[in-house]
Amino acid sequence: MAKLYSKQPKKNINLNPKDETISFILNYSKALSVINYKEMKFEALQN
């Protein structure tokens, strides 16, 4: 059986997003509304 892992462990990368990015994502998620109707899903932005 083949080895499915690499010999060198991957480095830990610390991601530090900008405050603007976090604010955008939070506001988008607050405005997003998912409506379930029978077996369909509708996505609507409330802005």
C-alpha positions in Angstrom: 0.0 0.0 0.0 1.3 3.4 -0.9 2.1 6.0 1.8 -0.4 8.8 1.6 1.4 11.3 3.7 4.4 13.5 3.1 7.7 13.2 4.8 7.9 16.8 5.9 5.2 18.2 8.1 3.4 21.2 6.8 4.2 24.6 8.4 1.7 26.4 10.5 0.7 29.5 8.8 -0.9 32.2 10.9 -3.5 34.1 8.9 -4.3 37.6 10.1 -7.1 39.1 8.1 -7.8 42.8 8.0 -10.5 44.3 10.2 -12.3 45.4 7.0 -12.4 41.8 5.7 -13.9 40.5 9.0 -16.4 43.3 9.0 -17.5 42.6 5.4 -18.0 38.9 6.1 -20.0 39.5 9.3 -22.2 42.1 7.6 -22.8 39.8 4.6 -23.7 36.9 6.9 -26.2 39.1 8.8 -27.8 40.2 5.6 -28.1 36.8 4.0 -31.4 35.0 4.4 -32.0 31.4 3.3 -35.6 30.5 2.6 -36.6 26.8 2.4 -39.7 26.2 0.3 -40.7 22.5 -0.1 -37.4 21.0 -1.5 -35.9 24.2 -2.7 -33.6 26.7 -1.1 -33.6 30.4 -2.0 -30.9 32.8 -0.9 -31.7 36.5 -0.5 -29.6 39.5 0.5 -31.6 41.8 2.7 -29.6 45.0 1.9 
